[in-house]
Amino acid sequence: MIICNRWGEVIFMTNNIREDWDCKYNENPFQQVTFIYLIGLKDYRGKSINTKVL
């Protein structure tokens, strides 16, 4: 999962499905803003599935 700010800057990235984002960037908490979530995964057949949430 990759989380970007409105300017496309990556603020969080993980390959671990159990890792949570603490809503901080450089130890500073974010206020209410818009983020883009990019999520990529593979199904049981190995087919890649990518999605973007605004």
N, C-alpha and C positions, 0 to 999 in steps of 0.2 A: 504494500500500500504506500502510496506517495500522497502527501498533502502539500498543496501549493497555496501561496497567497494570491491575491487578485492580480499581481504582476507576473505570476508564473514562477516565482522564486520557491524552490523546494524548502519547506520548513520542517518536514518530518518524513522519514522513509524507514520502512521495515519489511523484512521478509518473514517475520515471525507472526503467525496468526494470533498468538496470545499476547503480543506486545501492544500496550495501549499508549495513546498519545496523551500527554498531560496538559495539553493546550498551552504550552510554553514554547518559546523560541529564544535561544540564548539565555535561558533561565528567566525570561520575562514573560509573564502571563499575557495572553491576548484578551482584548476586550471583544465585544460583539462585532464581528466582521464576517465577510464572505470568504469561504475557502472552496477550493476545488479538490475533490478526492479522486485519485486515479487508483483503481483496484484491478489487479491482474491475477488470474488463477488458472488452474488446469482442471478439467473434469476427469472423471475416472478413466477415460480413454486416452488422456494426455492432450486433449484438444485445449488450446489456449482460449480463455475468455477474458476480455478486457472491458471495463466499464468506467465511465466518468460521471461523477455526480457534482452538480453545481449547487 
